[in-house]
Amino acid sequence: RQMVEQLSQAFDDLRQEKKVRGVVLTGAGAHFCSGLDVTELQETAAGAQPMPQWHQDAQGLQTLLEQMLQFPKPIVAAVDGAAAGFGMALVLASDLVVASGRATFSVPAPRLGLVSGLVAPLLVFRGGGSLASRMLLGADELTAAEAKELGLVHRVVGVDQIWARSSNWIDYLSAGAAESLQLTKRVLNEMIGEQLSTQLSSGAAAMATSLTTEAAVEGLTAFAEKRQPRFP
C-alpha cells in the first residue's frame, strides 16, 4: 500500500514538472514487480472487518493505473526479472516496454484463489481476448521474447542496457512536441480505449470480492506456508 501511494504521488509530482518529458518505470531489485504484498493481504484478512480495506485497496490500485493511462507524458516500463500479477498491470498501463532477456510476464492470481480484475481489461486492450484467456485462465508465463512477439514488449535488450535504452527512448521522444504526445496518448487510451475506465472499475470490484472468499484465504495461507493450496 505504501508503494502504491508513493507511485501515485510521484506521478502527480512529475505531471506538474515541465522539464520532465517522460518517465521510466522500473524495479529497484532483481525483479520489476512480483505483485501485491501477500503478507499485507493476510494481515487484513485476519482483521474483524476486512471488506472496507479490500475496496480501498482495489480503488487505490485502479486509481494508479488510470493515472498512468491519463499521464500526459510517455511512460516506458523497463522490465527486468518478473512482472507478475499487479506488476503485469503496471507494464500494461505503460506506453512502451523495454525488457531484458530474463524478464518474465505472468498472472498467477487463480493459484492464490484471487481474480486479476485489473489486469484483465488492460491485457485485452493491449493484446486481445485470446491472449488474455491464455494468461488469465491458461496461467502461461511469457518470456521476454514471447512477449515481444505478441506485442506486449517493444524492445528486448541485455540486462546492462535496460536503463540506458529506456531513458534514451525518452530522450528521442522529447524531440517531438509535448502537446502532440499528450494528444496521441489521449487518442490511444481515452478514445480507442474508451471503455477502459468502466472495465477497470468492474475489475476492481471483482478483485475485492475475490479476496473475501474461502479460496482466497486458503490460497494466501498456502503461499505463506510454502505449500500447494487445497481449495474448497
C-alpha positions as CSV (number, residue, x, y, z in Angstrom):
1,R,0.0,0.0,0.0
2,Q,2.8,2.4,0.8
3,M,4.4,1.7,-2.6
4,V,1.1,2.4,-4.4
5,E,0.7,5.7,-2.6
6,Q,4.3,6.7,-3.4
7,L,3.9,5.8,-7.1
8,S,0.7,7.8,-7.2
9,Q,2.3,10.8,-5.6
10,A,5.3,10.6,-7.9
11,F,3.1,10.6,-11.0
12,D,1.2,13.6,-9.6
13,D,4.5,15.4,-9.0
14,L,6.0,14.5,-12.3
15,R,2.9,15.6,-14.1
16,Q,3.5,19.2,-13.0
17,E,7.2,19.3,-13.8
18,K,7.6,20.9,-17.2
19,K,11.2,19.8,-17.5
20,V,10.1,16.1,-17.3
21,R,9.3,15.0,-20.9
22,G,8.8,11.3,-20.0
23,V,9.1,8.7,-17.2
24,V,10.9,5.4,-16.9
25,L,9.3,3.0,-14.5
26,T,11.5,0.2,-13.2
27,G,12.1,-2.1,-10.2
28,A,14.7,-1.5,-7.6
29,G,15.9,-5.1,-7.2
30,A,16.2,-8.3,-9.2
31,H,12.5,-8.1,-10.4
32,F,10.3,-5.5,-11.9
33,C,7.3,-6.2,-9.5
34,S,6.1,-9.6,-8.2
35,G,2.6,-8.3,-7.4
36,L,0.7,-7.4,-4.3
37,D,2.2,-7.9,-0.8
38,V,0.7,-11.3,0.3
39,T,1.6,-10.6,4.0
40,E,-0.4,-7.4,3.9
41,L,-3.4,-9.2,2.4
42,Q,-3.1,-11.9,5.1
43,E,-3.0,-9.3,7.9
44,T,-6.1,-7.6,6.5
45,A,-7.9,-11.0,6.2
46,A,-7.3,-11.7,9.8
47,G,-9.0,-8.4,10.9
48,A,-12.5,-8.1,12.1
49,Q,-14.0,-6.3,9.0
50,P,-11.6,-6.6,6.0
51,M,-14.1,-5.7,3.3
52,P,-13.7,-1.9,3.5
53,Q,-10.0,-2.3,3.3
54,W,-10.3,-4.6,0.2
55,H,-12.4,-2.0,-1.5
56,Q,-10.0,0.8,-0.6
57,D,-7.0,-1.3,-1.9
58,A,-8.8,-2.1,-5.1
59,Q,-9.7,1.6,-5.6
60,G,-6.2,2.7,-4.9
61,L,-4.7,0.2,-7.5
62,Q,-7.3,1.3,-10.1
63,T,-6.6,5.0,-9.5
64,L,-2.8,4.4,-10.0
65,L,-3.4,2.6,-13.3
66,E,-5.8,5.3,-14.5
67,Q,-3.2,8.0,-13.5
68,M,-0.7,6.2,-15.8
69,L,-3.1,5.9,-18.7
70,Q,-4.0,9.6,-18.4
71,F,-0.5,10.8,-17.7
72,P,0.3,13.4,-20.4
73,K,3.8,12.2,-21.0
74,P,5.1,8.9,-22.3
75,I,5.9,6.2,-19.7
76,V,8.4,3.5,-20.5
77,A,8.4,0.3,-18.4
78,A,12.0,-1.0,-18.0
79,V,11.4,-4.7,-17.1
80,D,14.0,-7.0,-15.6
81,G,13.1,-10.2,-13.9
82,A,9.4,-11.0,-13.0
83,A,6.4,-8.8,-13.8
84,A,3.7,-10.8,-12.2
85,G,0.1,-10.0,-11.1
86,F,-0.3,-6.3,-10.5
87,G,3.3,-5.9,-11.7
88,M,2.0,-7.0,-15.1
89,A,-0.8,-4.4,-14.8
90,L,1.9,-1.7,-14.3
91,V,3.6,-2.9,-17.5
92,L,0.3,-2.8,-19.5
93,A,-0.5,0.7,-18.2
94,S,2.8,1.9,-19.6
95,D,3.1,3.2,-23.1
96,L,6.3,1.5,-24.2
97,V,8.1,-1.5,-22.8
98,V,11.8,-2.4,-22.8
99,A,12.7,-5.8,-21.3
100,S,15.8,-7.7,-20.5
101,G,16.2,-11.3,-21.9
102,R,15.5,-12.7,-18.4
103,A,12.2,-10.8,-17.9
104,T,9.0,-12.9,-17.5
105,F,5.3,-12.0,-17.5
106,S,2.6,-13.9,-15.6
107,V,-0.8,-13.6,-13.9
108,P,-0.8,-16.2,-11.1
109,A,-3.9,-15.0,-9.3
110,P,-6.0,-18.2,-9.6
111,R,-3.3,-20.1,-7.8
112,L,-3.9,-17.8,-4.8
113,G,-7.7,-18.0,-5.1
114,L,-7.8,-14.4,-6.4
115,V,-9.0,-12.6,-9.5
116,S,-6.8,-10.3,-11.6
117,G,-9.7,-8.0,-12.4
118,L,-7.4,-5.0,-13.1
119,V,-5.0,-6.9,-15.3
120,A,-7.8,-8.4,-17.5
121,P,-9.1,-5.3,-19.2
122,L,-5.6,-3.9,-19.8
123,L,-4.4,-7.3,-21.2
124,V,-7.4,-7.4,-23.6
125,F,-6.7,-3.8,-24.6
126,R,-3.0,-4.4,-25.3
127,G,-3.1,-8.0,-26.7
128,G,-6.7,-9.1,-27.3
129,G,-9.1,-11.6,-25.8
130,S,-7.2,-14.7,-26.9
131,L,-4.0,-13.7,-25.2
132,A,-5.9,-12.6,-22.1
133,S,-7.5,-16.1,-21.9
134,R,-4.1,-17.7,-22.4
135,M,-2.6,-15.8,-19.5
136,L,-5.5,-15.4,-17.1
137,L,-7.0,-18.9,-17.5
138,G,-4.2,-20.8,-19.0
139,A,-1.6,-19.5,-16.5
140,D,1.1,-19.2,-19.1
141,E,4.3,-17.4,-18.2
142,L,5.7,-15.5,-21.1
143,T,9.4,-15.0,-21.7
144,A,10.6,-11.6,-23.0
145,A,11.0,-13.0,-26.5
146,E,7.4,-14.4,-26.4
147,A,6.0,-11.1,-25.1
148,K,7.8,-9.2,-27.8
149,E,6.4,-11.5,-30.5
150,L,2.9,-10.9,-29.1
151,G,3.4,-7.1,-29.0
152,L,3.4,-6.7,-25.2
153,V,7.2,-5.8,-25.2
154,H,8.7,-3.5,-27.8
155,R,12.4,-4.0,-27.3
156,V,14.5,-6.8,-25.7
157,V,18.0,-5.8,-24.6
158,G,20.8,-7.1,-22.3
159,V,20.4,-6.6,-18.6
160,D,23.0,-3.9,-18.5
161,Q,21.3,-2.0,-21.3
162,I,17.7,-1.7,-19.8
163,W,18.0,1.7,-18.2
164,A,20.1,3.3,-20.9
165,R,17.8,2.0,-23.7
166,S,14.7,3.2,-21.9
167,S,16.0,6.6,-21.0
168,N,17.4,7.1,-24.5
169,W,13.9,6.3,-25.8
170,I,12.5,9.1,-23.7
171,D,15.2,11.4,-25.0
172,Y,14.3,10.6,-28.5
173,L,10.6,11.2,-27.8
174,S,11.3,14.5,-26.2
175,A,12.5,15.9,-29.5
176,G,8.8,15.9,-30.5
177,A,6.1,18.3,-29.4
178,A,4.8,17.6,-25.9
179,E,1.3,18.6,-26.9
180,S,1.4,16.1,-29.8
181,L,2.5,13.3,-27.5
182,Q,-0.2,14.2,-24.9
183,L,-3.0,14.2,-27.6
184,T,-1.7,11.0,-29.0
185,K,-1.9,9.3,-25.6
186,R,-5.5,10.6,-25.3
187,V,-6.4,9.2,-28.7
188,L,-4.9,5.8,-27.7
189,N,-6.0,5.4,-24.1
190,E,-9.2,7.5,-23.9
191,M,-10.7,7.4,-27.4
192,I,-9.7,4.0,-28.7
193,G,-9.7,2.6,-25.2
194,E,-12.9,4.5,-24.2
195,Q,-14.3,1.6,-22.2
196,L,-11.1,1.1,-20.1
197,S,-12.2,3.1,-17.1
198,T,-15.5,1.3,-16.8
199,Q,-13.8,-2.1,-17.2
200,L,-11.2,-1.2,-14.6
201,S,-14.0,-0.3,-12.1
202,S,-15.7,-3.6,-12.7
203,G,-12.4,-5.4,-12.4
204,A,-11.5,-3.7,-9.2
205,A,-14.9,-4.8,-7.7
206,A,-14.2,-8.4,-8.8
207,M,-10.8,-8.3,-7.3
208,A,-12.1,-7.0,-3.9
209,T,-14.9,-9.6,-3.9
210,S,-12.4,-12.5,-4.6
211,L,-10.5,-11.5,-1.5
212,T,-13.5,-12.4,0.7
213,T,-13.7,-16.0,-0.5
214,E,-12.6,-19.2,1.2
215,A,-10.5,-19.9,-1.8
216,A,-8.5,-16.7,-1.2
217,V,-8.0,-17.5,2.5
218,E,-6.6,-20.9,1.5
219,G,-4.5,-19.6,-1.4
220,L,-2.9,-16.9,0.7
221,T,-2.3,-19.2,3.6
222,A,-0.7,-21.9,1.4
223,F,1.5,-19.3,-0.2
224,A,2.7,-18.1,3.2
225,E,3.3,-21.7,4.3
226,K,5.0,-22.6,1.0
227,R,2.7,-25.5,0.2
228,Q,0.2,-26.4,-2.5
229,P,-3.2,-24.9,-1.8
230,R,-6.2,-27.2,-1.0
231,F,-9.0,-25.2,-2.5
232,P,-12.6,-25.9,-1.2
